[in-house]
Amino acid sequence: MTNAKSAKISRTRNSRNDFPAPLIT
């Protein structure tokens, strides 16, 4: 998965501070 896709998914699921989480994981 690309960072953009991961970020988009995370943003859709959790619109909180979980944005940088998938990018690091």
Phi, psi and omega in degrees: 000140178281158180300322181297315180295315180300315180296320181296317179296314181296322181294325180287319182284311181231107180271042181246227180263021180270021182283312180284345182301305181295334180290325182277318182295000000 
